[in-house]
């Protein structure tokens, strides 16, 4: 069965898309730990990031860098934190999170509640800087 993220790539489940190319896709996390929290995934289904072959992992990192630089310009923050967890969705993904202090990366803290309008505004702001 296809993962939720594969269904997002196919357009079967809606998302706030940030960017894509032939191999990778980036979209806003639906339950963000910070405004601008974005997920970067390979389009093809692989559960574990470190199961990707070397070239694909390298290319995904370069794609994630481009997304991160756009987020950094769009969202006030010190830098973009990077996390790989993958315990919830079995489809490799990199979390990109705008941070100003270490605690901003804490997935256990209360997440940010965003309205539809806020998601759309964050999406627009990142996309136009990509
Ligand atoms: P992890 O697998 O790294 O523990 O967490 C998966 C992440 O994917 C979580 O941050 C969760 O909020 C996000 N997520 C899960 N389902 C969806 C979804 O349907 N849409 C979006 N945009 N994000 C999702």
Boltz pocket constraint, residues with backbone or C-beta under 6 A from the ligand:
constraints:
  - pocket:
      binder: B
      contacts: [[A, 4], [A, 13], [A, 14], [A, 15], [A, 16], [A, 27], [A, 28], [A, 29], [A, 30], [A, 31], [A, 32], [A, 39], [A, 84], [A, 85], [A, 86], [A, 87], [A, 88], [A, 89], [A, 90], [A, 93]]
      max_distance: 6.0
